[in-house]
Amino acid sequence: MKLIRFGKVGSEKPGVQLENGTRIDVSAFGQDFDENFFGNDGIQQLEKWLESNQNSCPEISDSERLGSPLVRPSKIVCVGLNYAKHAAESGMTIPKEPVLFFKATSAIVGPNDDVVIPKNSEKTDWEVELAVVIGKKATYVSEADAYDHIAGYVLHNDYSERAFQIEKEGQWCKGKGCDTFAPLGPFIATTDEIQNPNNLDLWLKLNGEKLQDSNTSDFIFNIEQVVSYISQYMTLLPGDIISTGTPSGVGFGFSPNKYLKAGDVVELGIEGLGTSKQLIKAYQ
């Protein structure tokens, strides 16, 4: 199943994208896609509800804005330097354990919403990433049980301001949590939709030029390792997001560096998770 949310900012409603691409409004189901939904078998309940109610669900116009496909979670945990080639282009050694940082949930926007270059930004960058949506509370989870705690997967662009992140006392959260820096979607694909998250093509284009083109098989730490590892240090709640890192091809890795400017268009996608597109705007 593909879960979507649609409508004006702050007034999004839950929906489902069907196999033929049609989007339907499932507001009548009575639950939004939040911690309670994911943590209380909401996916299974929605599937059962649709068996009897799908034909009465209103169709959603293609012109409707898509919002983040889940309600703001308790946290976004990100894994840095998790692709071997990206670590190399960054001039950093391959980590022996996952590098973790948090991204502000206030950065979340819809998949095709505008991205705003922050005030005083010098080096705003792009990062296509596979993100995991937690489906069951996870504390001290083993790698063998990791997939039991996953609800699905979603496309994420982990925008980053490199000067804030690296040059201003090396505090990654300052360069990662700026407003609009976490476009999510277009949909959450439930686990049955993705056969192997450790073998998915992913790509990103800037103004039509493909700059990132890789596969999650280049992970240093795979999905089960990441979920298990993070759960040793904090409880993951239903609806929480783990963003699993970006492959090579970010602006920071070019010589000379490439960074975003107003008017740029970023397009990205992951196999089985759709595509998104963001127009870059200057802070006003």
CORKA-V396413 format. One record per backbone hydrogen bond with DSSP energy under -1.0 kcal/mol. NH is the residue of the N-H (numbers start at 1). CO is the residue of the C=O. If there is no record, write none. Layout:
[[NH;CO] [NH;CO]]
//
This chain:
[[3;188] [4;15] [6;13] [7;65] [11;8] [13;6] [15;4] [16;24] [17;2] [18;22] [21;18] [24;16] [25;58] [26;14] [29;26] [30;27] [34;32] [38;34] [39;35] [42;37] [45;41] [46;42] [47;43] [48;44] [49;45] [50;46] [51;47] [52;49] [53;49] [54;50] [56;53] [57;54] [60;23] [64;61] [67;5] [71;33] [77;241] [78;101] [79;243] [80;99] [84;218] [87;83] [88;84] [89;85] [90;86] [91;88] [92;87] [101;78] [103;76] [107;104] [108;105] [109;182] [113;110] [115;279] [117;281] [121;118] [125;160] [129;156] [131;154] [132;242] [133;152] [134;240] [135;149] [136;149] [138;236] [140;231] [148;145] [149;146] [150;147] [151;133] [152;133] [153;189] [154;131] [156;129] [157;183] [158;127] [159;157] [159;181] [160;125] [161;175] [162;123] [165;161] [166;162] [168;163] [169;167] [174;171] [175;172] [177;173] [181;178] [182;107] [184;109] [185;155] [188;3] [189;153] [190;1] [191;151] [193;190] [199;196] [202;214] [203;269] [204;212] [205;267] [206;209] [207;265] [209;206] [211;204] [212;204] [214;202] [216;200] [218;215] [219;216] [220;82] [226;222] [227;223] [228;224] [229;225] [230;226] [231;227] [232;229] [233;230] [234;230] [236;138] [239;134] [240;237] [241;75] [242;132] [243;77] [244;130] [253;250] [254;251] [258;251] [260;124] [263;280] [264;261] [266;278] [267;205] [268;276] [269;203] [270;274] [271;201] [273;270] [276;268] [278;266] [280;264] [281;115]]
//
